Amino acid sequence: MHMDELKDLWKEVNIANADAEKQTSDVIHGNAVKRSSAPMEKLLRGIRSKAYFAIAFALVFGAIIPIAMPVVSQYLLIILFAAYVSGSILLFQEYRILKAGIDMTQNVRTSVKNYKKRIEKVLRYEEHVALCLYPVCAASGFLLGFQWMAGEQPILNSTKSWIIFGVVILVSTVVGYFLARYLNKKAFGPYLKQLEENLSELVEE
């Protein structure tokens, strides 16, 4: 076999190997795209569910406001009502953006990466806002419960009652915050992790 024939043969082998590697890469990329579609849809439905829950809580708070006593609890419930109405609007806006942003035909890796970041941003924002609302919710619940149990008796008229009031707010806020984080991690964590794993297999386009 002449040297030229060996060179030609070696070139053909290199071309065949390159084609095989490209086909393998395309298969891995295609599989990653398919695997990313399912968790993205799950995350999208999760955001939509949060919006529905926000509407439900807003309706509950709105229904309680007219009958709430003392008056200060009405003010607290109005704050909660306004917060949940605003929250539901923002969540539905994020839902529409995320739904419109799913494009599995172009810039797949960038699309998946941005999608994941946006979901994480929504969850962090929700947790921070909720942290501010937990004390308001706990205070209104405490005042309503105390009023229903004690009737016309004065509320928070002793040091002991103020201490109990403060402890209830503190405990409710801490427990509510970490419970919300746990539930978000349980509901969204597995799908976010799956997207992170898929990103390593997606080719930058």
Secondary structure, DSSP 8 states (H G I E B T S, - for coil): --HHHHHHHHHHHHHHHHHHHHHHHHHHHHHHHHHHHHHHHHHHHHHHHHHHHHHHHHHHHHHHGGG-SSHHHHHHHHHHHHHHHHHHHHHHHHHHHHHHT--SSSSHHHHHHHHHHHHHHHHHHHHHHHHHHHHHHHHHHHHHHHHHHHTTS-SS-SHHHHHHHHHHHHHHHHHHHHHHHHHHHHHHHHHHHHHHHHHTTS---
